[in-house]
Amino acid sequence: MITAEAEATGNGATVLLLGRYRHTKPKNFAELARQHANLQIDFRTVHRSKGLEADYVIVAGMCSGKHGFPTEIADDPILDIVLAAPEGHPNAEERRLFYVALTRARRRAFLLVEGGEPSSFVRELLGMTNDVTVFGRASEKDKPCPVCVTGRLEPKVGQRGTFYGCSHWPYCEHRQPACPLCGIGTPSKTDGAYVCSSCDQPVEGCPRCDGWLQPKNGRNGRFLGCTNWPDCSYTRNLNVTAGT
């Protein structure tokens, strides 16, 4: 998109790739610069971008997590003693830093979400305006919530062992069990078949929906039931081939 706009204007454009941390810089940065020779591309951390401007700004690492943007690293409690009282608005300092990143752009700013769930800043912007587009690819290990779609399934431990719940809980209460074979991973559909993300073993999919089958105990013995229950009521007795 940036290359097309730059070619349309007939002038080279400047691009500032910003990251909350230095490790956000792409490992193939030099190759990207060579591939887009008509663009002047530079990488800076957001802190070092103050006072700079570019035609286009790409803010990388806009994911949730410890090293996301906003960062989820807790402040040192000892520093809290000597510093001023924290501000009431959540992530106040991170918000100011995010504002610095966005205002470095003369024409347009892009937010890059790569391999994870969009951060709270991205979700807030998506709820405020239709002029925000999220770019990036989900991690191969990530699996979207089948109910709300925008959330991701996260491993959790309950009284019955490992299960997967939506990252948007409590707003989305979807949960599903772990792989029936290893009890650790979660089956994901690959080339039309379900394969566990941990043990790489095939798991039988539900013939009625996009769920997969797990063994359960009932009044008449063990049976297979769909993980999307109660939305999908497919069951099959383990010693009978017909579905009910």
Secondary structure by P-SEA (a helix, b strand, c coil): caaaaaaaacbbbbbbbbbccccccccaaaaaaaaacccbbbbbcccccccccccbbbbcccccccccccccccccaaaaaaccccccccaaaaaaaaaaaaaccccbbbbbbccccccaaaaaaaaccccbbbbbbcccccccccccccbbbbbbbcccccccccccccccccccccccccccbbbbbcccbbbbccccbbbbccccccbbbbbbcccccbbbbbccccccbbbbbccccccc
